[in-house]
Amino acid sequence: KENDRYICPMGKPLPFKGFDRTADGRLLRNYWAAPSDCRQCSFKPTCAPKARCRKITRTAYDEQYLISLKH
């Protein structure tokens, strides 16, 4: 949370890279690993088989959504 990133199963960072919008206008946050990290990873065939690197997309309001689920 403090660094605004995720960590892949092999311990590599997936930092925040920018925003996108869905077709209906909802805001999304994108996180992805460095392609060089994924290229040399033995888990790439199962982790990100059809992509250059591991990518995670969340709604821009993911934190508020998760907090509301706890209550």
N, C-alpha and C positions, 0 to 999 in steps of 0.2 A: 504494500500500500504506500509506504513512504517513498519508494523509488518509482512508483507507477509502472510496474513490470510484473511479468509472470516468470516462472522458472520451469524449464522443460524437465522431463523425467531424468535426464542425464546431467542436470545441474547448470545448464547454460541459460543465460538471461534471454527473455523475450520482451524487450523494452517497448514502450508506447511509440508508435510510428505516425499516427495521425488519425483523422476522422474520415468517415465515409457516410453516405446517406443511402437508405433503402429506397426502393422505387416509390414508396408512399411517404417519403420524407423523414423517416425516423433516423436519428443520429446514432452512428456506430463508432466504437473505438477499436483500432487495430493494433495488435502487438505481433511482432514476429522476430524469429531468431536470425542471426547472421547466417546467410547461405553457406559460408565457409565452415561454420560450426556443424551444420547439418550434413554437408557433403562428406565429412570424414567420420560421421557417427555411424556406428554399427546398427543402431535402431531406426535409422531413416527409412528402410523399406517398410516398416510397420507404422512408424510415427507420422511420416509425411511422404507416402509413396508416390503421389502424383504431383507434388509441389517441390519448388526449389528449397523450401525451408518450412519449419513448423510455424503456423500462424494461428492466432486466437483472435476472434472478433466478439466483442461484448457490446451491449447497448451502452450508451453514454450514461444511463441511469442505473447501471448494474448494482452499484454499491447501495443506493437507496432501496432498490428492489430486494436485495438480500437482507438488509436490515429489517424491512417490513415483514419478511417471512419468519424472522425470529420472534416477532411479537405476536 
